[in-house]
Amino acid sequence: MAVPKRKTSKSKRNQRRSHHKVSDVNIVEDKKTGEYKLSHHVDLKSGFYNGKKILDI
């Protein structure tokens, strides 16, 4: 059975977990309304996506 010979140090443990971070949310400011929204998503207040009216609100 495989058993570690030495205790893993905090430094080594944290180096291994360095890429486990949560990525940032891509929030952009809407050009027309000035409100913040997720990029590549329809603005639910105005109904616009990529400068075109998609939803009738």
Buried (B, 14 or more C-beta within 10 A) or exposed (E): EEEEEEEEEEEEEEEEEEEEEEEEEEEEEEEEEEEEBEEEEBBEEBEBBEEEEEEEE
